[in-house]
Amino acid sequence: MNTFSPTTAATHYRQTQVLTASGVQLVVLLYDSAIQAIELASDGITRRHQPDKARFLGRAVGIVSELSSVLDFERGGEIAKSLYRLYEYMLSELTQANLRNDARHLEGPLRCLKEMRGAWHIVAQQQNQPMSLPRG
């Protein structure tokens, strides 16, 4: 007898995806989760459903905070500093969205995360392509 529900199967798939992902792929998954959380928080604000707003904003803040906390300023130099400022901006806007119940504060962070996710996705795809040897 199969005891897997669609939800259980999706959870197992997601766990396997995370456990087998490279560092770059994990960053893409984090961006995906933050984007989804912000979209769901925006929906919660629009519907005036405080539990959803709080839950999903909390999730987005946690993800963005984690992305910020793992920046390597020694090796990352100016890029790490720029990312840090961008993450701080996002955290500020997420906080304002929460305090003011205003989904417009989520538009900037959502746009930034989608752009950054796209760039990391390209890097992840390039990592997965086999190296071609020069012909000679």
C-alpha positions as CSV (number, residue, x, y, z in Angstrom):
1,M,0.0,0.0,0.0
2,N,1.4,3.4,-1.0
3,T,1.3,5.9,1.9
4,F,2.7,8.8,0.0
5,S,0.3,11.7,-0.5
6,P,1.2,14.3,-3.2
7,T,2.3,16.7,-0.4
8,T,4.6,14.0,1.1
9,A,6.0,13.2,-2.3
10,A,6.7,16.9,-3.0
11,T,8.4,17.3,0.4
12,H,10.6,14.3,-0.3
13,Y,11.5,15.6,-3.8
14,R,12.4,19.0,-2.3
15,Q,14.6,17.4,0.4
16,T,16.4,15.3,-2.2
17,Q,16.8,18.4,-4.4
18,V,18.4,20.3,-1.6
19,L,20.6,17.4,-0.4
20,T,22.0,16.9,-3.9
21,A,22.4,20.5,-5.0
22,S,25.6,22.3,-5.5
23,G,26.3,25.6,-3.6
24,V,25.2,27.7,-6.6
25,Q,22.0,25.6,-7.0
26,L,21.3,26.1,-3.3
27,V,21.5,29.8,-3.8
28,V,19.0,29.6,-6.6
29,L,16.7,27.5,-4.4
30,L,17.0,30.1,-1.7
31,Y,16.1,32.9,-4.1
32,D,13.1,30.8,-5.3
33,S,11.9,30.4,-1.8
34,A,12.3,34.1,-0.9
35,I,10.5,35.1,-4.1
36,Q,7.6,32.7,-3.3
37,A,7.4,33.9,0.3
38,I,7.2,37.5,-0.8
39,E,4.5,36.8,-3.3
40,L,2.5,34.9,-0.7
41,A,3.1,37.7,1.9
42,S,1.8,40.2,-0.7
43,D,-1.3,38.1,-1.2
44,G,-1.7,38.0,2.6
45,I,-1.5,41.7,2.8
46,T,-4.0,42.2,0.0
47,R,-6.4,39.8,1.6
48,R,-5.9,41.4,5.0
49,H,-4.9,37.9,6.3
50,Q,-2.4,38.7,9.1
51,P,-1.3,35.1,9.8
52,D,-0.2,34.6,6.2
53,K,1.4,38.1,6.0
54,A,3.4,37.4,9.2
55,R,4.3,33.9,8.3
56,F,5.6,34.6,4.8
57,L,7.3,37.9,5.6
58,G,9.1,36.1,8.4
59,R,10.2,33.4,6.0
60,A,11.4,36.0,3.5
61,V,13.3,37.9,6.2
62,G,14.9,34.7,7.4
63,I,16.1,33.8,3.9
64,V,17.4,37.3,3.0
65,S,19.1,37.5,6.4
66,E,20.8,34.1,5.8
67,L,22.0,35.2,2.4
68,S,23.4,38.3,3.9
69,S,25.1,36.5,6.8
70,V,27.1,34.1,4.6
71,L,28.7,36.9,2.4
72,D,32.5,36.5,2.3
73,F,33.8,40.1,2.4
74,E,37.4,39.0,2.1
75,R,37.0,37.0,-1.1
76,G,33.9,38.9,-2.4
77,G,35.3,42.4,-2.1
78,E,33.1,45.1,-3.6
79,I,30.6,42.5,-4.9
80,A,30.0,41.3,-1.4
81,K,29.7,44.8,-0.1
82,S,27.1,45.7,-2.8
83,L,25.2,42.5,-2.1
84,Y,25.2,43.4,1.6
85,R,23.7,46.8,0.9
86,L,21.1,45.3,-1.4
87,Y,20.1,42.7,1.2
88,E,19.9,45.5,3.9
89,Y,17.6,47.5,1.5
90,M,15.4,44.4,1.1
91,L,15.2,43.8,4.8
92,S,14.2,47.4,5.4
93,E,11.5,47.2,2.7
94,L,10.2,43.9,4.1
95,T,10.0,45.5,7.5
96,Q,8.1,48.5,6.2
97,A,5.7,46.2,4.3
98,N,5.0,44.5,7.6
99,L,4.6,47.7,9.7
100,R,2.5,49.5,7.2
101,N,0.5,46.6,5.8
102,D,1.6,47.9,2.4
103,A,2.4,45.4,-0.4
104,R,4.0,48.1,-2.5
105,H,7.1,47.8,-0.2
106,L,7.5,44.3,-1.5
107,E,7.8,45.3,-5.2
108,G,11.5,46.4,-5.0
109,P,12.8,43.4,-3.1
110,L,10.8,41.1,-5.4
111,R,12.3,42.7,-8.5
112,C,15.8,42.5,-7.0
113,L,15.4,38.9,-6.0
114,K,14.1,37.9,-9.4
115,E,17.0,39.6,-11.2
116,M,19.6,38.0,-8.9
117,R,17.9,34.6,-9.2
118,G,18.1,34.8,-13.0
119,A,21.9,35.6,-12.8
120,W,22.6,32.7,-10.4
121,H,20.5,30.4,-12.5
122,I,22.7,31.1,-15.5
123,V,25.8,30.3,-13.4
124,A,24.2,27.1,-12.2
125,Q,23.4,26.1,-15.8
126,Q,27.0,26.8,-16.9
127,Q,28.3,24.6,-14.0
128,N,26.2,21.7,-15.3
129,Q,27.5,21.9,-18.8
130,P,30.4,19.6,-19.7
131,M,33.6,21.3,-20.6
132,S,34.4,21.0,-24.3
133,L,37.9,20.3,-25.2
134,P,39.5,22.4,-27.9
135,R,40.0,20.8,-31.2
136,G,43.4,20.8,-32.7
